[in-house]
Amino acid sequence: MAKSKTNPFEFIQQVRQETSKVTWPTRRETVITTVMVLIMVTLASIFFVGVDTVLRWAVNLVLYGN
């Protein structure tokens, strides 16, 4: 089953129609989401630094007995 080709003009019209359906976030929503992402990245990095430190200590204890 072959697809019919859409001409470029129709394609641009379809893209504009679909873009008009998009609900764009407000500036406030964007700022809040950005702050939340930064907080979560900070918490995740602190967690992984802690896990890395504990694992490094455990490996050193097993390998070197220190």
N, CA, C and O atoms as a GROMACS GRO file, in nm:
protein
  264
    1MET      N    1   0.085  -0.117   0.000
    1MET     CA    2   0.000   0.000   0.000
    1MET      C    3   0.090   0.124   0.000
    1MET      O    4   0.163   0.147   0.096
    2ALA      N    5   0.085   0.202  -0.104
    2ALA     CA    6   0.170   0.319  -0.119
    2ALA      C    7   0.103   0.440  -0.056
    2ALA      O    8  -0.018   0.459  -0.068
    3LYS      N    9   0.184   0.522   0.012
    3LYS     CA   10   0.134   0.646   0.070
    3LYS      C   11   0.134   0.753  -0.038
    3LYS      O   12   0.224   0.761  -0.120
    4SER      N   13   0.030   0.836  -0.035
    4SER     CA   14   0.030   0.948  -0.129
    4SER      C   15   0.118   1.059  -0.072
    4SER      O   16   0.121   1.081   0.049
    5LYS      N   17   0.188   1.127  -0.158
    5LYS     CA   18   0.278   1.232  -0.113
    5LYS      C   19   0.200   1.360  -0.091
    5LYS      O   20   0.111   1.396  -0.169
    6THR      N   21   0.233   1.429   0.018
    6THR     CA   22   0.173   1.558   0.049
    6THR      C   23   0.262   1.666  -0.010
    6THR      O   24   0.384   1.662   0.006
    7ASN      N   25   0.201   1.760  -0.077
    7ASN     CA   26   0.285   1.866  -0.132
    7ASN      C   27   0.332   1.959  -0.020
    7ASN      O   28   0.267   1.966   0.085
    8PRO      N   29   0.442   2.030  -0.039
    8PRO     CA   30   0.499   2.112   0.068
    8PRO      C   31   0.403   2.216   0.125
    8PRO      O   32   0.406   2.242   0.245
    9PHE      N   33   0.320   2.275   0.043
    9PHE     CA   34   0.225   2.376   0.092
    9PHE      C   35   0.125   2.313   0.190
    9PHE      O   36   0.098   2.370   0.296
   10GLU      N   37   0.070   2.198   0.154
   10GLU     CA   38  -0.023   2.128   0.244
   10GLU      C   39   0.046   2.088   0.373
   10GLU      O   40  -0.013   2.098   0.481
   11PHE      N   41   0.168   2.044   0.362
   11PHE     CA   42   0.244   2.003   0.480
   11PHE      C   43   0.260   2.120   0.577
   11PHE      O   44   0.240   2.105   0.697
   12ILE      N   45   0.297   2.236   0.524
   12ILE     CA   46   0.314   2.355   0.609
   12ILE      C   47   0.182   2.393   0.675
   12ILE      O   48   0.180   2.431   0.792
   13GLN      N   49   0.073   2.382   0.600
   13GLN     CA   50  -0.059   2.412   0.658
   13GLN      C   51  -0.091   2.314   0.772
   13GLN      O   52  -0.142   2.355   0.877
   14GLN      N   53  -0.061   2.188   0.752
   14GLN     CA   54  -0.087   2.087   0.856
   14GLN      C   55  -0.002   2.113   0.979
   14GLN      O   56  -0.049   2.099   1.092
   15VAL      N   57   0.123   2.149   0.959
   15VAL     CA   58   0.211   2.179   1.072
   15VAL      C   59   0.158   2.298   1.150
   15VAL      O   60   0.157   2.296   1.273
   16ARG      N   61   0.113   2.403   1.080
   16ARG     CA   62   0.058   2.520   1.148
   16ARG      C   63  -0.068   2.485   1.227
   16ARG      O   64  -0.088   2.535   1.337
   17GLN      N   65  -0.153   2.400   1.170
   17GLN     CA   66  -0.274   2.359   1.240
   17GLN      C   67  -0.239   2.283   1.369
   17GLN      O   68  -0.297   2.308   1.474
   18GLU      N   69  -0.144   2.192   1.360
   18GLU     CA   70  -0.105   2.114   1.477
   18GLU      C   71  -0.036   2.203   1.581
   18GLU      O   72  -0.058   2.184   1.701
   19THR      N   73   0.045   2.297   1.537
   19THR     CA   74   0.112   2.388   1.630
   19THR      C   75   0.011   2.474   1.704
   19THR      O   76   0.032   2.506   1.821
   20SER      N   77  -0.096   2.511   1.639
   20SER     CA   78  -0.197   2.593   1.705
   20SER      C   79  -0.270   2.515   1.815
   20SER      O   80  -0.331   2.576   1.903
   21LYS      N   81  -0.266   2.383   1.811
   21LYS     CA   82  -0.331   2.300   1.912
   21LYS      C   83  -0.246   2.284   2.038
   21LYS      O   84  -0.295   2.240   2.141
   22VAL      N   85  -0.118   2.318   2.029
   22VAL     CA   86  -0.026   2.300   2.141
   22VAL      C   87  -0.059   2.400   2.251
   22VAL      O   88  -0.083   2.517   2.224
   23THR      N   89  -0.060   2.351   2.375
   23THR     CA   90  -0.078   2.439   2.490
   23THR      C   91   0.061   2.474   2.542
   23THR      O   92   0.130   2.391   2.600
   24TRP      N   93   0.100   2.599   2.520
   24TRP     CA   94   0.234   2.642   2.559
   24TRP      C   95   0.233   2.682   2.706
   24TRP      O   96   0.136   2.742   2.752
   25PRO      N   97   0.340   2.648   2.781
   25PRO     CA   98   0.343   2.685   2.923
   25PRO      C   99   0.364   2.835   2.941
   25PRO      O  100   0.423   2.903   2.857
   26THR      N  101   0.313   2.884   3.053
   26THR     CA  102   0.334   3.025   3.086
   26THR      C  103   0.476   3.043   3.137
   26THR      O  104   0.545   2.946   3.168
   27ARG      N  105   0.518   3.169   3.147
   27ARG     CA  106   0.653   3.197   3.199
   27ARG      C  107   0.666   3.144   3.342
   27ARG      O  108   0.769   3.088   3.379
   28ARG      N  109   0.562   3.160   3.422
   28ARG     CA  110   0.564   3.114   3.562
   28ARG      C  111   0.580   2.962   3.568
   28ARG      O  112   0.660   2.912   3.647
   29GLU      N  113   0.506   2.889   3.485
   29GLU     CA  114   0.517   2.743   3.482
   29GLU      C  115   0.658   2.700   3.440
   29GLU      O  116   0.713   2.605   3.495
   30THR      N  117   0.715   2.770   3.344
   30THR     CA  118   0.849   2.737   3.299
   30THR      C  119   0.952   2.760   3.409
   30THR      O  120   1.041   2.678   3.429
   31VAL      N  121   0.940   2.871   3.481
   31VAL     CA  122   1.034   2.900   3.590
   31VAL      C  123   1.021   2.797   3.701
   31VAL      O  124   1.121   2.746   3.751
   32ILE      N  125   0.897   2.765   3.740
   32ILE     CA  126   0.875   2.667   3.847
   32ILE      C  127   0.932   2.531   3.807
   32ILE      O  128   0.999   2.466   3.887
   33THR      N  129   0.906   2.489   3.685
   33THR     CA  130   0.957   2.360   3.638
   33THR      C  131   1.109   2.359   3.635
   33THR      O  132   1.172   2.260   3.673
   34THR      N  133   1.169   2.468   3.591
   34THR     CA  134   1.315   2.477   3.585
   34THR      C  135   1.375   2.468   3.725
   34THR      O  136   1.474   2.397   3.746
   35VAL      N  137   1.316   2.538   3.820
   35VAL     CA  138   1.365   2.534   3.959
   35VAL      C  139   1.351   2.394   4.015
   35VAL      O  140   1.441   2.345   4.083
   36MET      N  141   1.239   2.327   3.988
   36MET     CA  142   1.219   2.192   4.037
   36MET      C  143   1.323   2.096   3.978
   36MET      O  144   1.376   2.010   4.050
   37VAL      N  145   1.353   2.110   3.851
   37VAL     CA  146   1.454   2.026   3.787
   37VAL      C  147   1.590   2.050   3.851
   37VAL      O  148   1.663   1.955   3.880
   38LEU      N  149   1.626   2.176   3.872
   38LEU     CA  150   1.755   2.206   3.934
   38LEU      C  151   1.765   2.148   4.075
   38LEU      O  152   1.870   2.096   4.114
   39ILE      N  153   1.656   2.156   4.152
   39ILE     CA  154   1.656   2.098   4.286
   39ILE      C  155   1.674   1.946   4.279
   39ILE      O  156   1.752   1.889   4.355
   40MET      N  157   1.602   1.881   4.188
   40MET     CA  158   1.612   1.735   4.177
   40MET      C  159   1.752   1.693   4.130
   40MET      O  160   1.804   1.591   4.176
   41VAL      N  161   1.812   1.768   4.039
   41VAL     CA  162   1.948   1.737   3.993
   41VAL      C  163   2.046   1.751   4.108
   41VAL      O  164   2.136   1.668   4.123
   42THR      N  165   2.030   1.855   4.189
   42THR     CA  166   2.118   1.874   4.304
   42THR      C  167   2.103   1.760   4.404
   42THR      O  168   2.203   1.707   4.452
   43LEU      N  169   1.979   1.722   4.435
   43LEU     CA  170   1.956   1.611   4.528
   43LEU      C  171   2.012   1.480   4.474
   43LEU      O  172   2.072   1.402   4.548
   44ALA      N  173   1.993   1.454   4.345
   44ALA     CA  174   2.045   1.331   4.286
   44ALA      C  175   2.197   1.330   4.288
   44ALA      O  176   2.257   1.226   4.314
   45SER      N  177   2.260   1.443   4.262
   45SER     CA  178   2.406   1.448   4.263
   45SER      C  179   2.460   1.426   4.404
   45SER      O  180   2.560   1.357   4.422
   46ILE      N  181   2.395   1.485   4.504
   46ILE     CA  182   2.437   1.462   4.643
   46ILE      C  183   2.421   1.314   4.678
   46ILE      O  184   2.510   1.256   4.742
   47PHE      N  185   2.311   1.254   4.639
   47PHE     CA  186   2.288   1.111   4.666
   47PHE      C  187   2.398   1.026   4.602
   47PHE      O  188   2.455   0.939   4.668
   48PHE      N  189   2.429   1.051   4.476
   48PHE     CA  190   2.529   0.969   4.407
   48PHE      C  191   2.670   0.992   4.461
   48PHE      O  192   2.751   0.899   4.462
   49VAL      N  193   2.700   1.113   4.505
   49VAL     CA  194   2.830   1.137   4.570
   49VAL      C  195   2.838   1.055   4.699
   49VAL      O  196   2.941   0.996   4.730
   50GLY      N  197   2.730   1.053   4.774
   50GLY     CA  198   2.726   0.973   4.897
   50GLY      C  199   2.742   0.824   4.870
   50GLY      O  200   2.820   0.757   4.938
   51VAL      N  201   2.669   0.773   4.773
   51VAL     CA  202   2.679   0.631   4.739
   51VAL      C  203   2.820   0.598   4.690
   51VAL      O  204   2.876   0.495   4.727
   52ASP      N  205   2.877   0.685   4.608
   52ASP     CA  206   3.013   0.664   4.558
   52ASP      C  207   3.114   0.661   4.673
   52ASP      O  208   3.205   0.578   4.673
   53THR      N  209   3.098   0.750   4.768
   53THR     CA  210   3.189   0.754   4.883
   53THR      C  211   3.179   0.626   4.965
   53THR      O  212   3.281   0.570   5.005
   54VAL      N  213   3.057   0.581   4.991
   54VAL     CA  214   3.038   0.458   5.069
   54VAL      C  215   3.095   0.338   4.994
   54VAL      O  216   3.163   0.254   5.054
   55LEU      N  217   3.070   0.328   4.864
   55LEU     CA  218   3.122   0.215   4.787
   55LEU      C  219   3.275   0.218   4.781
   55LEU      O  220   3.340   0.114   4.790
   56ARG      N  221   3.333   0.337   4.766
   56ARG     CA  222   3.479   0.349   4.764
   56ARG      C  223   3.538   0.304   4.897
   56ARG      O  224   3.639   0.234   4.900
   57TRP      N  225   3.474   0.344   5.006
   57TRP     CA  226   3.520   0.303   5.139
   57TRP      C  227   3.511   0.152   5.154
   57TRP      O  228   3.604   0.089   5.205
   58ALA      N  229   3.398   0.092   5.109
   58ALA     CA  230   3.379  -0.053   5.122
   58ALA      C  231   3.481  -0.130   5.037
   58ALA      O  232   3.534  -0.231   5.083
   59VAL      N  233   3.507  -0.085   4.916
   59VAL     CA  234   3.605  -0.153   4.830
   59VAL      C  235   3.744  -0.143   4.890
   59VAL      O  236   3.818  -0.241   4.891
   60ASN      N  237   3.781  -0.025   4.940
   60ASN     CA  238   3.911  -0.010   5.005
   60ASN      C  239   3.924  -0.100   5.127
   60ASN      O  240   4.030  -0.156   5.153
   61LEU      N  241   3.816  -0.114   5.202
   61LEU     CA  242   3.816  -0.200   5.320
   61LEU      C  243   3.839  -0.346   5.280
   61LEU      O  244   3.915  -0.417   5.345
   62VAL      N  245   3.772  -0.390   5.173
   62VAL     CA  246   3.784  -0.528   5.128
   62VAL      C  247   3.922  -0.553   5.067
   62VAL      O  248   3.985  -0.655   5.096
   63LEU      N  249   3.970  -0.462   4.984
   63LEU     CA  250   4.095  -0.485   4.912
   63LEU      C  251   4.219  -0.461   4.997
   63LEU      O  252   4.315  -0.537   4.990
   64TYR      N  253   4.217  -0.357   5.077
   64TYR     CA  254   4.338  -0.316   5.147
   64TYR      C  255   4.329  -0.330   5.297
   64TYR      O  256   4.430  -0.318   5.366
   65GLY      N  257   4.210  -0.353   5.350
   65GLY     CA  258   4.192  -0.368   5.493
   65GLY      C  259   4.212  -0.239   5.571
   65GLY      O  260   4.237  -0.243   5.691
   66ASN      N  261   4.202  -0.126   5.505
   66ASN     CA  262   4.222   0.004   5.572
   66ASN      C  263   4.092   0.053   5.629
   66ASN      O  264   4.087   0.160   5.689
   0.00000   0.00000   0.00000
